[in-house]
């Protein structure tokens, strides 16, 4: 699967979390998502790096909250 494929799956899985993450977690996740989709939003990552970071954060939240 491509990086984009993993990103899309992670984005879909995050929507299925059993419990809503706290505001700080959502802020980080949203920033990485926007950086991945839109491009530079002042967090200093390329789109690919932002996608990778988003996938990692999504996995962390999935482990913490379950889907």
PDB file of N, CA, C and O in Angstrom:
ATOM      1  N   UNK A   1       0.854  -1.176   0.000  1.00  0.00           N
ATOM      2  CA  UNK A   1       0.000   0.000   0.000  1.00  0.00           C
ATOM      3  C   UNK A   1       0.899   1.238   0.000  1.00  0.00           C
ATOM      4  O   UNK A   1       1.963   1.249   0.618  1.00  0.00           O
ATOM      5  N   UNK A   2       0.458   2.256  -0.690  1.00  0.00           N
ATOM      6  CA  UNK A   2       1.221   3.502  -0.767  1.00  0.00           C
ATOM      7  C   UNK A   2       1.049   4.320   0.511  1.00  0.00           C
ATOM      8  O   UNK A   2       0.165   4.053   1.324  1.00  0.00           O
ATOM      9  N   UNK A   3       1.905   5.312   0.666  1.00  0.00           N
ATOM     10  CA  UNK A   3       1.797   6.209   1.816  1.00  0.00           C
ATOM     11  C   UNK A   3       0.415   6.855   1.843  1.00  0.00           C
ATOM     12  O   UNK A   3      -0.203   6.970   2.902  1.00  0.00           O
ATOM     13  N   UNK A   4      -0.064   7.277   0.675  1.00  0.00           N
ATOM     14  CA  UNK A   4      -1.400   7.883   0.591  1.00  0.00           C
ATOM     15  C   UNK A   4      -2.469   6.887   1.037  1.00  0.00           C
ATOM     16  O   UNK A   4      -3.425   7.264   1.715  1.00  0.00           O
ATOM     17  N   UNK A   5      -2.313   5.637   0.663  1.00  0.00           N
ATOM     18  CA  UNK A   5      -3.266   4.607   1.067  1.00  0.00           C
ATOM     19  C   UNK A   5      -3.292   4.408   2.577  1.00  0.00           C
ATOM     20  O   UNK A   5      -4.360   4.316   3.182  1.00  0.00           O
ATOM     21  N   UNK A   6      -2.104   4.343   3.179  1.00  0.00           N
ATOM     22  CA  UNK A   6      -2.024   4.218   4.639  1.00  0.00           C
ATOM     23  C   UNK A   6      -2.618   5.450   5.325  1.00  0.00           C
ATOM     24  O   UNK A   6      -3.301   5.341   6.343  1.00  0.00           O
ATOM     25  N   UNK A   7      -2.348   6.612   4.752  1.00  0.00           N
ATOM     26  CA  UNK A   7      -2.886   7.859   5.301  1.00  0.00           C
ATOM     27  C   UNK A   7      -4.414   7.849   5.251  1.00  0.00           C
ATOM     28  O   UNK A   7      -5.077   8.167   6.239  1.00  0.00           O
ATOM     29  N   UNK A   8      -4.962   7.484   4.103  1.00  0.00           N
ATOM     30  CA  UNK A   8      -6.419   7.449   3.952  1.00  0.00           C
ATOM     31  C   UNK A   8      -7.055   6.460   4.932  1.00  0.00           C
ATOM     32  O   UNK A   8      -8.096   6.748   5.524  1.00  0.00           O
ATOM     33  N   UNK A   9      -6.429   5.302   5.098  1.00  0.00           N
ATOM     34  CA  UNK A   9      -6.948   4.306   6.036  1.00  0.00           C
ATOM     35  C   UNK A   9      -6.880   4.829   7.465  1.00  0.00           C
ATOM     36  O   UNK A   9      -7.824   4.654   8.235  1.00  0.00           O
ATOM     37  N   UNK A  10      -5.766   5.471   7.824  1.00  0.00           N
ATOM     38  CA  UNK A  10      -5.623   6.023   9.173  1.00  0.00           C
ATOM     39  C   UNK A  10      -6.681   7.092   9.423  1.00  0.00           C
ATOM     40  O   UNK A  10      -7.283   7.137  10.496  1.00  0.00           O
ATOM     41  N   UNK A  11      -6.907   7.954   8.431  1.00  0.00           N
ATOM     42  CA  UNK A  11      -7.913   9.010   8.572  1.00  0.00           C
ATOM     43  C   UNK A  11      -9.304   8.403   8.759  1.00  0.00           C
ATOM     44  O   UNK A  11     -10.103   8.902   9.551  1.00  0.00           O
ATOM     45  N   UNK A  12      -9.583   7.346   8.040  1.00  0.00           N
ATOM     46  CA  UNK A  12     -10.876   6.665   8.174  1.00  0.00           C
ATOM     47  C   UNK A  12     -10.994   5.998   9.546  1.00  0.00           C
ATOM     48  O   UNK A  12     -12.036   6.089  10.195  1.00  0.00           O
ATOM     49  N   UNK A  13      -9.935   5.335   9.979  1.00  0.00           N
ATOM     50  CA  UNK A  13      -9.961   4.641  11.268  1.00  0.00           C
ATOM     51  C   UNK A  13     -10.112   5.605  12.443  1.00  0.00           C
ATOM     52  O   UNK A  13     -10.781   5.282  13.424  1.00  0.00           O
ATOM     53  N   UNK A  14      -9.504   6.772  12.352  1.00  0.00           N
ATOM     54  CA  UNK A  14      -9.593   7.754  13.439  1.00  0.00           C
ATOM     55  C   UNK A  14     -11.045   8.185  13.650  1.00  0.00           C
ATOM     56  O   UNK A  14     -11.450   8.483  14.774  1.00  0.00           O
ATOM     57  N   UNK A  15     -11.804   8.215  12.596  1.00  0.00           N
ATOM     58  CA  UNK A  15     -13.220   8.597  12.714  1.00  0.00           C
ATOM     59  C   UNK A  15     -14.034   7.551  13.474  1.00  0.00           C
ATOM     60  O   UNK A  15     -15.153   7.827  13.906  1.00  0.00           O
ATOM     61  N   UNK A  16     -13.478   6.356  13.636  1.00  0.00           N
ATOM     62  CA  UNK A  16     -14.193   5.255  14.284  1.00  0.00           C
ATOM     63  C   UNK A  16     -13.781   5.039  15.739  1.00  0.00           C
ATOM     64  O   UNK A  16     -14.203   4.060  16.355  1.00  0.00           O
ATOM     65  N   UNK A  17     -12.978   5.921  16.292  1.00  0.00           N
ATOM     66  CA  UNK A  17     -12.518   5.744  17.670  1.00  0.00           C
ATOM     67  C   UNK A  17     -13.702   5.633  18.620  1.00  0.00           C
ATOM     68  O   UNK A  17     -14.703   6.335  18.470  1.00  0.00           O
ATOM     69  N   UNK A  18     -13.576   4.746  19.595  1.00  0.00           N
ATOM     70  CA  UNK A  18     -14.654   4.532  20.564  1.00  0.00           C
ATOM     71  C   UNK A  18     -14.849   5.735  21.473  1.00  0.00           C
ATOM     72  O   UNK A  18     -15.969   6.039  21.884  1.00  0.00           O
ATOM     73  N   UNK A  19     -13.752   6.416  21.784  1.00  0.00           N
ATOM     74  CA  UNK A  19     -13.788   7.570  22.675  1.00  0.00           C
ATOM     75  C   UNK A  19     -13.141   8.749  21.970  1.00  0.00           C
ATOM     76  O   UNK A  19     -12.153   8.589  21.254  1.00  0.00           O
ATOM     77  N   UNK A  20     -13.696   9.919  22.173  1.00  0.00           N
ATOM     78  CA  UNK A  20     -13.136  11.123  21.558  1.00  0.00           C
ATOM     79  C   UNK A  20     -11.813  11.477  22.233  1.00  0.00           C
ATOM     80  O   UNK A  20     -11.748  11.580  23.458  1.00  0.00           O
ATOM     81  N   UNK A  21     -10.757  11.664  21.437  1.00  0.00           N
ATOM     82  CA  UNK A  21      -9.477  12.094  22.013  1.00  0.00           C
ATOM     83  C   UNK A  21      -9.613  13.470  22.662  1.00  0.00           C
ATOM     84  O   UNK A  21     -10.543  14.219  22.365  1.00  0.00           O
ATOM     85  N   UNK A  22      -8.675  13.790  23.549  1.00  0.00           N
ATOM     86  CA  UNK A  22      -8.740  15.109  24.187  1.00  0.00           C
ATOM     87  C   UNK A  22      -8.386  16.198  23.171  1.00  0.00           C
ATOM     88  O   UNK A  22      -7.902  15.915  22.075  1.00  0.00           O
ATOM     89  N   UNK A  23      -8.636  17.425  23.556  1.00  0.00           N
ATOM     90  CA  UNK A  23      -8.468  18.553  22.631  1.00  0.00           C
ATOM     91  C   UNK A  23      -7.042  18.679  22.103  1.00  0.00           C
ATOM     92  O   UNK A  23      -6.847  18.989  20.928  1.00  0.00           O
ATOM     93  N   UNK A  24      -6.058  18.446  22.941  1.00  0.00           N
ATOM     94  CA  UNK A  24      -4.660  18.563  22.506  1.00  0.00           C
ATOM     95  C   UNK A  24      -4.327  17.497  21.459  1.00  0.00           C
ATOM     96  O   UNK A  24      -3.646  17.777  20.472  1.00  0.00           O
ATOM     97  N   UNK A  25      -4.807  16.287  21.681  1.00  0.00           N
ATOM     98  CA  UNK A  25      -4.578  15.217  20.705  1.00  0.00           C
ATOM     99  C   UNK A  25      -5.255  15.547  19.373  1.00  0.00           C
ATOM    100  O   UNK A  25      -4.684  15.329  18.305  1.00  0.00           O
ATOM    101  N   UNK A  26      -6.464  16.067  19.451  1.00  0.00           N
ATOM    102  CA  UNK A  26      -7.180  16.435  18.232  1.00  0.00           C
ATOM    103  C   UNK A  26      -6.484  17.576  17.497  1.00  0.00           C
ATOM    104  O   UNK A  26      -6.431  17.588  16.267  1.00  0.00           O
ATOM    105  N   UNK A  27      -5.959  18.518  18.244  1.00  0.00           N
ATOM    106  CA  UNK A  27      -5.243  19.648  17.639  1.00  0.00           C
ATOM    107  C   UNK A  27      -4.021  19.164  16.860  1.00  0.00           C
ATOM    108  O   UNK A  27      -3.783  19.598  15.733  1.00  0.00           O
ATOM    109  N   UNK A  28      -3.259  18.273  17.463  1.00  0.00           N
ATOM    110  CA  UNK A  28      -2.073  17.725  16.796  1.00  0.00           C
ATOM    111  C   UNK A  28      -2.490  16.944  15.551  1.00  0.00           C
ATOM    112  O   UNK A  28      -1.914  17.115  14.477  1.00  0.00           O
ATOM    113  N   UNK A  29      -3.485  16.098  15.708  1.00  0.00           N
ATOM    114  CA  UNK A  29      -3.951  15.277  14.593  1.00  0.00           C
ATOM    115  C   UNK A  29      -4.466  16.148  13.449  1.00  0.00           C
ATOM    116  O   UNK A  29      -4.163  15.893  12.283  1.00  0.00           O
ATOM    117  N   UNK A  30      -5.238  17.165  13.783  1.00  0.00           N
ATOM    118  CA  UNK A  30      -5.787  18.053  12.761  1.00  0.00           C
ATOM    119  C   UNK A  30      -4.676  18.812  12.035  1.00  0.00           C
ATOM    120  O   UNK A  30      -4.717  18.953  10.813  1.00  0.00           O
ATOM    121  N   UNK A  31      -3.698  19.294  12.774  1.00  0.00           N
ATOM    122  CA  UNK A  31      -2.581  20.009  12.158  1.00  0.00           C
ATOM    123  C   UNK A  31      -1.831  19.127  11.171  1.00  0.00           C
ATOM    124  O   UNK A  31      -1.475  19.564  10.076  1.00  0.00           O
ATOM    125  N   UNK A  32      -1.598  17.891  11.568  1.00  0.00           N
ATOM    126  CA  UNK A  32      -0.909  16.953  10.674  1.00  0.00           C
ATOM    127  C   UNK A  32      -1.770  16.623   9.459  1.00  0.00           C
ATOM    128  O   UNK A  32      -1.264  16.489   8.345  1.00  0.00           O
ATOM    129  N   UNK A  33      -3.064  16.494   9.683  1.00  0.00           N
ATOM    130  CA  UNK A  33      -3.980  16.212   8.574  1.00  0.00           C
ATOM    131  C   UNK A  33      -3.960  17.358   7.565  1.00  0.00           C
ATOM    132  O   UNK A  33      -3.815  17.135   6.363  1.00  0.00           O
ATOM    133  N   UNK A  34      -4.106  18.581   8.061  1.00  0.00           N
ATOM    134  CA  UNK A  34      -4.109  19.740   7.166  1.00  0.00           C
ATOM    135  C   UNK A  34      -2.782  19.871   6.428  1.00  0.00           C
ATOM    136  O   UNK A  34      -2.762  20.184   5.238  1.00  0.00           O
ATOM    137  N   UNK A  35      -1.688  19.636   7.119  1.00  0.00           N
ATOM    138  CA  UNK A  35      -0.374  19.701   6.482  1.00  0.00           C
ATOM    139  C   UNK A  35      -0.283  18.654   5.373  1.00  0.00           C
ATOM    140  O   UNK A  35       0.304  18.907   4.321  1.00  0.00           O
ATOM    141  N   UNK A  36      -0.857  17.498   5.611  1.00  0.00           N
ATOM    142  CA  UNK A  36      -0.819  16.410   4.634  1.00  0.00           C
ATOM    143  C   UNK A  36      -1.673  16.699   3.411  1.00  0.00           C
ATOM    144  O   UNK A  36      -1.293  16.369   2.287  1.00  0.00           O
ATOM    145  N   UNK A  37      -2.818  17.310   3.628  1.00  0.00           N
ATOM    146  CA  UNK A  37      -3.782  17.516   2.551  1.00  0.00           C
ATOM    147  C   UNK A  37      -3.562  18.841   1.824  1.00  0.00           C
ATOM    148  O   UNK A  37      -3.570  18.890   0.594  1.00  0.00           O
ATOM    149  N   UNK A  38      -3.368  19.905   2.582  1.00  0.00           N
ATOM    150  CA  UNK A  38      -3.288  21.246   2.010  1.00  0.00           C
ATOM    151  C   UNK A  38      -1.854  21.637   1.670  1.00  0.00           C
ATOM    152  O   UNK A  38      -1.603  22.295   0.660  1.00  0.00           O
ATOM    153  N   UNK A  39      -0.936  21.233   2.505  1.00  0.00           N
ATOM    154  CA  UNK A  39       0.448  21.650   2.334  1.00  0.00           C
ATOM    155  C   UNK A  39       0.881  22.479   3.519  1.00  0.00           C
ATOM    156  O   UNK A  39       0.335  22.335   4.613  1.00  0.00           O
ATOM    157  N   UNK A  40       1.836  23.327   3.318  1.00  0.00           N
ATOM    158  CA  UNK A  40       2.480  24.054   4.409  1.00  0.00           C
ATOM    159  C   UNK A  40       1.499  24.878   5.237  1.00  0.00           C
ATOM    160  O   UNK A  40       0.901  25.841   4.757  1.00  0.00           O
ATOM    161  N   UNK A  41       1.353  24.470   6.492  1.00  0.00           N
ATOM    162  CA  UNK A  41       0.554  25.234   7.449  1.00  0.00           C
ATOM    163  C   UNK A  41       1.415  25.571   8.666  1.00  0.00           C
ATOM    164  O   UNK A  41       0.953  25.562   9.807  1.00  0.00           O
ATOM    165  N   UNK A  42       2.658  25.863   8.384  1.00  0.00           N
ATOM    166  CA  UNK A  42       3.604  26.353   9.394  1.00  0.00           C
ATOM    167  C   UNK A  42       3.969  25.351  10.486  1.00  0.00           C
ATOM    168  O   UNK A  42       4.225  25.747  11.623  1.00  0.00           O
ATOM    169  N   UNK A  43       3.997  24.065  10.158  1.00  0.00           N
ATOM    170  CA  UNK A  43       4.532  23.124  11.145  1.00  0.00           C
ATOM    171  C   UNK A  43       5.854  22.541  10.670  1.00  0.00           C
ATOM    172  O   UNK A  43       6.448  21.697  11.341  1.00  0.00           O
ATOM    173  N   UNK A  44       6.307  22.996   9.514  1.00  0.00           N
ATOM    174  CA  UNK A  44       7.646  22.662   9.055  1.00  0.00           C
ATOM    175  C   UNK A  44       7.859  21.245   8.563  1.00  0.00           C
ATOM    176  O   UNK A  44       8.970  20.723   8.647  1.00  0.00           O
ATOM    177  N   UNK A  45       6.818  20.616   8.054  1.00  0.00           N
ATOM    178  CA  UNK A  45       6.953  19.260   7.524  1.00  0.00           C
ATOM    179  C   UNK A  45       6.526  19.230   6.065  1.00  0.00           C
ATOM    180  O   UNK A  45       5.650  19.986   5.644  1.00  0.00           O
ATOM    181  N   UNK A  46       7.156  18.350   5.302  1.00  0.00           N
ATOM    182  CA  UNK A  46       6.680  18.118   3.943  1.00  0.00           C
ATOM    183  C   UNK A  46       5.363  17.355   4.030  1.00  0.00           C
ATOM    184  O   UNK A  46       5.007  16.841   5.090  1.00  0.00           O
ATOM    185  N   UNK A  47       4.648  17.285   2.925  1.00  0.00           N
ATOM    186  CA  UNK A  47       3.392  16.529   2.922  1.00  0.00           C
ATOM    187  C   UNK A  47       3.627  15.074   3.308  1.00  0.00           C
ATOM    188  O   UNK A  47       2.872  14.510   4.100  1.00  0.00           O
ATOM    189  N   UNK A  48       4.671  14.464   2.750  1.00  0.00           N
ATOM    190  CA  UNK A  48       4.950  13.057   3.056  1.00  0.00           C
ATOM    191  C   UNK A  48       5.319  12.860   4.526  1.00  0.00           C
ATOM    192  O   UNK A  48       4.874  11.903   5.160  1.00  0.00           O
ATOM    193  N   UNK A  49       6.130  13.763   5.059  1.00  0.00           N
ATOM    194  CA  UNK A  49       6.494  13.662   6.479  1.00  0.00           C
ATOM    195  C   UNK A  49       5.268  13.857   7.363  1.00  0.00           C
ATOM    196  O   UNK A  49       5.113  13.182   8.380  1.00  0.00           O
ATOM    197  N   UNK A  50       4.403  14.782   6.968  1.00  0.00           N
ATOM    198  CA  UNK A  50       3.178  15.014   7.733  1.00  0.00           C
ATOM    199  C   UNK A  50       2.265  13.790   7.672  1.00  0.00           C
ATOM    200  O   UNK A  50       1.641  13.429   8.669  1.00  0.00           O
ATOM    201  N   UNK A  51       2.188  13.156   6.509  1.00  0.00           N
ATOM    202  CA  UNK A  51       1.380  11.932   6.393  1.00  0.00           C
ATOM    203  C   UNK A  51       1.925  10.845   7.306  1.00  0.00           C
ATOM    204  O   UNK A  51       1.165  10.175   8.006  1.00  0.00           O
ATOM    205  N   UNK A  52       3.225  10.674   7.298  1.00  0.00           N
ATOM    206  CA  UNK A  52       3.841   9.656   8.155  1.00  0.00           C
ATOM    207  C   UNK A  52       3.585   9.955   9.630  1.00  0.00           C
ATOM    208  O   UNK A  52       3.277   9.051  10.407  1.00  0.00           O
ATOM    209  N   UNK A  53       3.712  11.217  10.009  1.00  0.00           N
ATOM    210  CA  UNK A  53       3.462  11.608  11.395  1.00  0.00           C
ATOM    211  C   UNK A  53       1.988  11.410  11.753  1.00  0.00           C
ATOM    212  O   UNK A  53       1.668  10.984  12.863  1.00  0.00           O
ATOM    213  N   UNK A  54       1.096  11.718  10.816  1.00  0.00           N
ATOM    214  CA  UNK A  54      -0.337  11.520  11.043  1.00  0.00           C
ATOM    215  C   UNK A  54      -0.643  10.040  11.260  1.00  0.00           C
ATOM    216  O   UNK A  54      -1.386   9.680  12.173  1.00  0.00           O
ATOM    217  N   UNK A  55      -0.072   9.199  10.425  1.00  0.00           N
ATOM    218  CA  UNK A  55      -0.290   7.753  10.546  1.00  0.00           C
ATOM    219  C   UNK A  55       0.185   7.263  11.910  1.00  0.00           C
ATOM    220  O   UNK A  55      -0.501   6.477  12.564  1.00  0.00           O
ATOM    221  N   UNK A  56       1.346   7.721  12.337  1.00  0.00           N
ATOM    222  CA  UNK A  56       1.874   7.327  13.649  1.00  0.00           C
ATOM    223  C   UNK A  56       0.969   7.792  14.778  1.00  0.00           C
ATOM    224  O   UNK A  56       0.683   7.034  15.705  1.00  0.00           O
ATOM    225  N   UNK A  57       0.519   9.037  14.701  1.00  0.00           N
ATOM    226  CA  UNK A  57      -0.366   9.578  15.736  1.00  0.00           C
ATOM    227  C   UNK A  57      -1.699   8.838  15.735  1.00  0.00           C
ATOM    228  O   UNK A  57      -2.250   8.543  16.795  1.00  0.00           O
ATOM    229  N   UNK A  58      -2.212   8.542  14.553  1.00  0.00           N
ATOM    230  CA  UNK A  58      -3.475   7.811  14.457  1.00  0.00           C
ATOM    231  C   UNK A  58      -3.338   6.429  15.092  1.00  0.00           C
ATOM    232  O   UNK A  58      -4.227   5.993  15.823  1.00  0.00           O
ATOM    233  N   UNK A  59      -2.238   5.744  14.819  1.00  0.00           N
ATOM    234  CA  UNK A  59      -2.015   4.425  15.423  1.00  0.00           C
ATOM    235  C   UNK A  59      -1.965   4.527  16.941  1.00  0.00           C
ATOM    236  O   UNK A  59      -2.514   3.683  17.649  1.00  0.00           O
ATOM    237  N   UNK A  60      -1.306   5.564  17.429  1.00  0.00           N
ATOM    238  CA  UNK A  60      -1.217   5.787  18.876  1.00  0.00           C
ATOM    239  C   UNK A  60      -2.615   5.974  19.477  1.00  0.00           C
ATOM    240  O   UNK A  60      -2.932   5.395  20.516  1.00  0.00           O
ATOM    241  N   UNK A  61      -3.438   6.777  18.821  1.00  0.00           N
ATOM    242  CA  UNK A  61      -4.790   7.029  19.328  1.00  0.00           C
ATOM    243  C   UNK A  61      -5.671   5.792  19.220  1.00  0.00           C
ATOM    244  O   UNK A  61      -6.504   5.545  20.092  1.00  0.00           O
ATOM    245  N   UNK A  62      -5.494   5.022  18.167  1.00  0.00           N
ATOM    246  CA  UNK A  62      -6.268   3.791  18.004  1.00  0.00           C
ATOM    247  C   UNK A  62      -5.917   2.803  19.114  1.00  0.00           C
ATOM    248  O   UNK A  62      -6.797   2.141  19.663  1.00  0.00           O
ATOM    249  N   UNK A  63      -4.639   2.705  19.439  1.00  0.00           N
ATOM    250  CA  UNK A  63      -4.229   1.825  20.538  1.00  0.00           C
ATOM    251  C   UNK A  63      -4.784   2.325  21.871  1.00  0.00           C
ATOM    252  O   UNK A  63      -5.179   1.531  22.724  1.00  0.00           O
ATOM    253  N   UNK A  64      -4.809   3.635  22.039  1.00  0.00           N
ATOM    254  CA  UNK A  64      -5.262   4.222  23.301  1.00  0.00           C
ATOM    255  C   UNK A  64      -6.780   4.139  23.470  1.00  0.00           C
ATOM    256  O   UNK A  64      -7.269   3.813  24.551  1.00  0.00           O
ATOM    257  N   UNK A  65      -7.525   4.434  22.400  1.00  0.00           N
ATOM    258  CA  UNK A  65      -8.979   4.543  22.505  1.00  0.00           C
ATOM    259  C   UNK A  65      -9.752   3.398  21.862  1.00  0.00           C
ATOM    260  O   UNK A  65     -10.926   3.197  22.170  1.00  0.00           O
ATOM    261  N   UNK A  66      -9.116   2.655  20.982  1.00  0.00           N
ATOM    262  CA  UNK A  66      -9.784   1.547  20.307  1.00  0.00           C
ATOM    263  C   UNK A  66     -10.747   2.007  19.226  1.00  0.00           C
ATOM    264  O   UNK A  66     -11.219   3.144  19.215  1.00  0.00           O
ATOM    265  N   UNK A  67     -11.021   1.072  18.312  1.00  0.00           N
ATOM    266  CA  UNK A  67     -12.016   1.363  17.267  1.00  0.00           C
ATOM    267  C   UNK A  67     -13.050   0.261  17.231  1.00  0.00           C
ATOM    268  O   UNK A  67     -13.978   0.310  16.423  1.00  0.00           O
TER     269      UNK A  67
END
